[in-house]
Amino acid sequence: MDPLFSVLIVLIGFVASVSGGFWGLGGGWFILPCLFLANIDVRIAVGACLLQMIPSTFPTVLRQIGDIGWKKGGWGMVVALPLCIACTIGGLLGDPAGIYLERMFESRKIHQSLYLVLLAWVLYDLYRQNVKDLVANEKNDKPLSKMPQTLIGGFVTGLVSGFLGIGGGTMTRPLMTGILKVPEKQTGQIARLAILVTATAGSIPYLVGGSGEQMNMMLIVGALLTVGSIIGFSLGAKMHSVVLKAGKDQTARKSFGLIVIMVMAGLACKLTEMIHAGQIIMIISGVFMLAYLGLLTVRCKSIVKGSLRG
């Protein structure tokens, strides 16, 4: 593999995982369009994307898992455990479902098209939610036991994640904030745990069912993404904690919509064969995302320091 191309993949992993650690997402929403625009085979891109999430999320999940609340009636037992079990089952079935759809439509563009639809739904949900309801979630210290919604949502998340190569945070977040009324702190922690579980389950069929050449390429791309993502995910999670302490989580949440719009534009360029335009859009969106989150974190640090002095 070309050295410059390898460096590019490392940078993609870093940028995606900073955002992943910050918003409690897997980073696939950014990585996949970039890999598609780099003309990497769909199956290799999806498998590599899932694989990189495992080592990148593990250190952060290990550090935060004890804070979720695993006592009887806590967030861990009521929400995290059933959600992760359902994500595991769905994740194992994701690749077979993708193969079936690919044969049905006789095209690999079905992955990219469905991903574009998913991003559009995420954007809609992001601006649909009432800020007052989200603020009310922060005062909710009694987990709601909605087992059917949790299990169905987890299964669908795992299925779509295994098919598209995403961590599923774009789906579990709306489920937890809109239906289960989980506060932002626990939402981020549970979303990161679900990403780790889903990515592990979803990557198994790709490793078992692929050819030797596909597997080697998948492991190489996954390893390069991991180099950048291990640092990026932990950094993003720390930045998120600073923003939470400053009470600016809603500001960061709404800004995510701008990134989603740019990623959608880049993916649309890929589908319409406007490759160079799509590559430029993804570069701009990555630079903008890092700059925005960095400036927001610096601003929030000064707010936190000011409150401590006061």
HUBEL-V184473 format. One record per residue. N is the residue number from 1. RES is the residue in one letter. OMEGA is omega in whole degrees, 0 to 359 (NA if undefined). BURIAL is + if it has 16 or more other ideal C-beta (glycine too) atoms within 10 Angstrom, else -. D_LAST is the distance of its C-alpha to the last C-alpha in Angstrom with 2 decimals. Layout:
n=<N & N>
res=<RES & RES>
omega=<OMEGA & OMEGA>
burial=<BURIAL & BURIAL>
d_last=<D_LAST & D_LAST>
This chain:
n=<1 & 2 & 3 & 4 & 5 & 6 & 7 & 8 & 9 & 10 & 11 & 12 & 13 & 14 & 15 & 16 & 17 & 18 & 19 & 20 & 21 & 22 & 23 & 24 & 25 & 26 & 27 & 28 & 29 & 30 & 31 & 32 & 33 & 34 & 35 & 36 & 37 & 38 & 39 & 40 & 41 & 42 & 43 & 44 & 45 & 46 & 47 & 48 & 49 & 50 & 51 & 52 & 53 & 54 & 55 & 56 & 57 & 58 & 59 & 60 & 61 & 62 & 63 & 64 & 65 & 66 & 67 & 68 & 69 & 70 & 71 & 72 & 73 & 74 & 75 & 76 & 77 & 78 & 79 & 80 & 81 & 82 & 83 & 84 & 85 & 86 & 87 & 88 & 89 & 90 & 91 & 92 & 93 & 94 & 95 & 96 & 97 & 98 & 99 & 100 & 101 & 102 & 103 & 104 & 105 & 106 & 107 & 108 & 109 & 110 & 111 & 112 & 113 & 114 & 115 & 116 & 117 & 118 & 119 & 120 & 121 & 122 & 123 & 124 & 125 & 126 & 127 & 128 & 129 & 130 & 131 & 132 & 133 & 134 & 135 & 136 & 137 & 138 & 139 & 140 & 141 & 142 & 143 & 144 & 145 & 146 & 147 & 148 & 149 & 150 & 151 & 152 & 153 & 154 & 155 & 156 & 157 & 158 & 159 & 160 & 161 & 162 & 163 & 164 & 165 & 166 & 167 & 168 & 169 & 170 & 171 & 172 & 173 & 174 & 175 & 176 & 177 & 178 & 179 & 180 & 181 & 182 & 183 & 184 & 185 & 186 & 187 & 188 & 189 & 190 & 191 & 192 & 193 & 194 & 195 & 196 & 197 & 198 & 199 & 200 & 201 & 202 & 203 & 204 & 205 & 206 & 207 & 208 & 209 & 210 & 211 & 212 & 213 & 214 & 215 & 216 & 217 & 218 & 219 & 220 & 221 & 222 & 223 & 224 & 225 & 226 & 227 & 228 & 229 & 230 & 231 & 232 & 233 & 234 & 235 & 236 & 237 & 238 & 239 & 240 & 241 & 242 & 243 & 244 & 245 & 246 & 247 & 248 & 249 & 250 & 251 & 252 & 253 & 254 & 255 & 256 & 257 & 258 & 259 & 260 & 261 & 262 & 263 & 264 & 265 & 266 & 267 & 268 & 269 & 270 & 271 & 272 & 273 & 274 & 275 & 276 & 277 & 278 & 279 & 280 & 281 & 282 & 283 & 284 & 285 & 286 & 287 & 288 & 289 & 290 & 291 & 292 & 293 & 294 & 295 & 296 & 297 & 298 & 299 & 300 & 301 & 302 & 303 & 304 & 305 & 306 & 307 & 308 & 309 & 310>
res=<M & D & P & L & F & S & V & L & I & V & L & I & G & F & V & A & S & V & S & G & G & F & W & G & L & G & G & G & W & F & I & L & P & C & L & F & L & A & N & I & D & V & R & I & A & V & G & A & C & L & L & Q & M & I & P & S & T & F & P & T & V & L & R & Q & I & G & D & I & G & W & K & K & G & G & W & G & M & V & V & A & L & P & L & C & I & A & C & T & I & G & G & L & L & G & D & P & A & G & I & Y & L & E & R & M & F & E & S & R & K & I & H & Q & S & L & Y & L & V & L & L & A & W & V & L & Y & D & L & Y & R & Q & N & V & K & D & L & V & A & N & E & K & N & D & K & P & L & S & K & M & P & Q & T & L & I & G & G & F & V & T & G & L & V & S & G & F & L & G & I & G & G & G & T & M & T & R & P & L & M & T & G & I & L & K & V & P & E & K & Q & T & G & Q & I & A & R & L & A & I & L & V & T & A & T & A & G & S & I & P & Y & L & V & G & G & S & G & E & Q & M & N & M & M & L & I & V & G & A & L & L & T & V & G & S & I & I & G & F & S & L & G & A & K & M & H & S & V & V & L & K & A & G & K & D & Q & T & A & R & K & S & F & G & L & I & V & I & M & V & M & A & G & L & A & C & K & L & T & E & M & I & H & A & G & Q & I & I & M & I & I & S & G & V & F & M & L & A & Y & L & G & L & L & T & V & R & C & K & S & I & V & K & G & S & L & R & G>
omega=<181 & 182 & 179 & 178 & 178 & 178 & 179 & 180 & 176 & 179 & 177 & 179 & 180 & 182 & 181 & 185 & 172 & 178 & 180 & 178 & 182 & 185 & 182 & 179 & 182 & 181 & 181 & 180 & 178 & 184 & 186 & 177 & 179 & 179 & 176 & 180 & 176 & 177 & 173 & 181 & 185 & 183 & 178 & 180 & 181 & 180 & 180 & 180 & 178 & 182 & 183 & 181 & 185 & 179 & 182 & 181 & 188 & 181 & 181 & 179 & 180 & 181 & 187 & 190 & 181 & 182 & 182 & 180 & 186 & 175 & 180 & 181 & 180 & 182 & 181 & 183 & 185 & 185 & 189 & 185 & 179 & 179 & 182 & 177 & 180 & 178 & 180 & 180 & 179 & 181 & 179 & 182 & 185 & 181 & 176 & 178 & 179 & 178 & 180 & 180 & 180 & 178 & 181 & 184 & 179 & 180 & 177 & 178 & 178 & 178 & 184 & 180 & 180 & 178 & 177 & 177 & 180 & 179 & 178 & 178 & 178 & 180 & 178 & 182 & 182 & 183 & 178 & 186 & 180 & 181 & 179 & 179 & 180 & 177 & 179 & 178 & 183 & 180 & 182 & 179 & 179 & 181 & 178 & 180 & 176 & 188 & 180 & 180 & 180 & 182 & 179 & 179 & 179 & 180 & 180 & 178 & 179 & 181 & 180 & 181 & 179 & 180 & 186 & 180 & 178 & 182 & 178 & 180 & 178 & 179 & 181 & 179 & 177 & 178 & 184 & 182 & 185 & 185 & 184 & 175 & 180 & 177 & 185 & 182 & 180 & 178 & 179 & 182 & 180 & 179 & 179 & 177 & 180 & 177 & 180 & 181 & 182 & 180 & 179 & 180 & 184 & 183 & 183 & 180 & 180 & 179 & 183 & 189 & 183 & 176 & 181 & 180 & 178 & 182 & 180 & 180 & 179 & 181 & 179 & 179 & 178 & 180 & 179 & 176 & 182 & 180 & 179 & 188 & 179 & 178 & 186 & 183 & 179 & 179 & 180 & 179 & 178 & 178 & 179 & 180 & 178 & 180 & 178 & 181 & 180 & 180 & 183 & 184 & 180 & 177 & 180 & 182 & 181 & 181 & 179 & 180 & 179 & 179 & 181 & 180 & 180 & 178 & 177 & 179 & 178 & 179 & 177 & 177 & 178 & 181 & 181 & 176 & 175 & 191 & 183 & 178 & 179 & 179 & 178 & 180 & 181 & 177 & 180 & 182 & 179 & 178 & 180 & 182 & 180 & 181 & 182 & 182 & 178 & 179 & 178 & 180 & 179 & 179 & 181 & 176 & 179 & 178 & 180 & 178 & 179 & 179 & 178 & 178 & 181 & NA>
burial=<- & - & - & - & - & - & - & - & + & + & + & + & + & + & + & + & + & + & + & + & + & + & + & + & + & + & + & + & + & + & + & + & + & + & + & + & + & + & - & + & + & + & + & + & + & + & + & + & + & + & + & + & + & + & + & + & + & + & - & + & + & - & - & + & + & - & - & + & + & - & - & - & - & + & + & + & + & + & + & + & + & + & + & + & + & + & + & + & - & + & + & + & + & + & + & - & - & + & - & - & - & + & - & - & - & - & - & - & - & + & + & + & - & - & + & + & - & + & + & - & - & + & + & - & + & + & - & - & - & - & - & - & - & + & - & - & + & - & - & - & - & - & + & - & - & + & - & - & - & + & + & - & + & + & + & + & + & + & + & + & + & + & + & + & + & + & + & + & + & + & + & + & + & + & + & + & + & + & - & + & + & + & + & + & + & + & + & + & + & + & + & + & + & + & + & + & + & + & + & + & + & + & + & + & + & + & + & - & - & + & - & - & - & + & + & - & + & + & - & - & + & + & + & + & + & + & + & + & + & + & + & + & + & + & + & + & + & - & + & + & + & + & + & + & - & + & - & + & + & - & - & + & + & - & + & + & - & - & + & + & - & + & + & + & + & + & + & + & + & + & - & - & - & + & - & - & + & + & + & - & + & + & - & - & + & + & - & - & + & - & - & + & + & - & - & + & + & - & - & + & - & - & - & + & - & - & - & - & - & ->
d_last=<54.98 & 54.10 & 51.31 & 49.48 & 49.73 & 48.33 & 45.29 & 44.81 & 44.81 & 42.22 & 39.94 & 40.56 & 39.54 & 36.30 & 35.24 & 36.27 & 34.51 & 31.13 & 31.33 & 32.91 & 30.18 & 27.50 & 29.28 & 31.22 & 34.52 & 37.39 & 37.55 & 41.14 & 40.39 & 39.91 & 42.23 & 45.30 & 45.62 & 45.21 & 47.92 & 50.14 & 49.87 & 50.79 & 53.97 & 53.33 & 55.46 & 53.78 & 54.50 & 53.28 & 50.09 & 49.33 & 50.15 & 48.18 & 45.13 & 45.26 & 45.89 & 42.90 & 40.53 & 41.59 & 40.40 & 37.41 & 35.93 & 37.08 & 34.45 & 31.53 & 33.37 & 34.18 & 30.55 & 29.36 & 32.45 & 31.55 & 28.40 & 30.47 & 31.73 & 35.39 & 36.03 & 38.52 & 37.15 & 34.20 & 33.41 & 35.46 & 38.61 & 38.52 & 37.51 & 37.37 & 40.68 & 42.98 & 41.40 & 42.03 & 45.57 & 46.46 & 44.97 & 47.16 & 50.31 & 49.64 & 48.73 & 52.08 & 53.91 & 52.08 & 54.38 & 57.62 & 56.41 & 55.71 & 59.19 & 60.78 & 59.10 & 59.93 & 63.59 & 63.63 & 62.37 & 63.99 & 60.96 & 57.85 & 56.01 & 55.42 & 52.42 & 50.84 & 51.72 & 50.26 & 47.09 & 46.79 & 47.23 & 44.56 & 42.02 & 42.98 & 42.33 & 38.90 & 38.04 & 39.36 & 37.46 & 34.19 & 34.37 & 36.21 & 33.52 & 31.61 & 27.83 & 27.63 & 29.71 & 27.54 & 24.41 & 26.59 & 27.47 & 23.96 & 24.50 & 27.93 & 28.20 & 32.00 & 33.94 & 36.78 & 40.15 & 41.91 & 44.24 & 46.70 & 44.06 & 42.31 & 45.63 & 47.01 & 43.84 & 43.69 & 47.39 & 47.28 & 44.23 & 46.09 & 49.28 & 47.75 & 45.64 & 48.73 & 50.71 & 48.29 & 46.49 & 42.95 & 40.50 & 40.33 & 36.60 & 37.43 & 39.39 & 37.56 & 34.23 & 35.77 & 37.61 & 34.54 & 32.23 & 35.01 & 37.38 & 35.85 & 32.39 & 30.56 & 26.74 & 25.60 & 24.67 & 28.12 & 29.83 & 28.89 & 29.89 & 33.15 & 33.99 & 33.80 & 36.01 & 38.44 & 38.66 & 39.72 & 42.27 & 43.64 & 43.99 & 45.82 & 48.23 & 48.71 & 49.59 & 52.38 & 54.99 & 54.42 & 55.03 & 58.05 & 59.68 & 59.43 & 62.04 & 61.74 & 60.97 & 58.33 & 56.69 & 56.59 & 55.03 & 52.56 & 51.48 & 51.20 & 49.07 & 46.96 & 46.45 & 45.42 & 42.90 & 41.57 & 40.98 & 38.40 & 37.11 & 36.23 & 33.61 & 32.58 & 32.11 & 29.82 & 27.75 & 27.55 & 26.47 & 23.58 & 22.53 & 22.78 & 20.48 & 17.72 & 18.40 & 18.43 & 14.99 & 13.72 & 15.99 & 18.38 & 21.47 & 23.47 & 23.16 & 24.62 & 27.15 & 28.63 & 28.91 & 31.18 & 33.82 & 34.26 & 35.04 & 37.48 & 39.29 & 39.83 & 41.07 & 43.42 & 44.76 & 45.44 & 47.24 & 49.25 & 50.40 & 51.64 & 53.60 & 55.20 & 55.99 & 53.67 & 52.48 & 51.27 & 49.24 & 47.65 & 46.80 & 45.11 & 43.06 & 41.88 & 40.92 & 38.88 & 37.16 & 36.29 & 34.85 & 32.88 & 31.48 & 30.32 & 28.82 & 26.99 & 25.54 & 24.59 & 22.78 & 21.03 & 19.84 & 18.58 & 16.69 & 15.18 & 14.25 & 12.19 & 10.50 & 9.91 & 8.67 & 6.20 & 4.98 & 5.39 & 3.80 & 0.00>
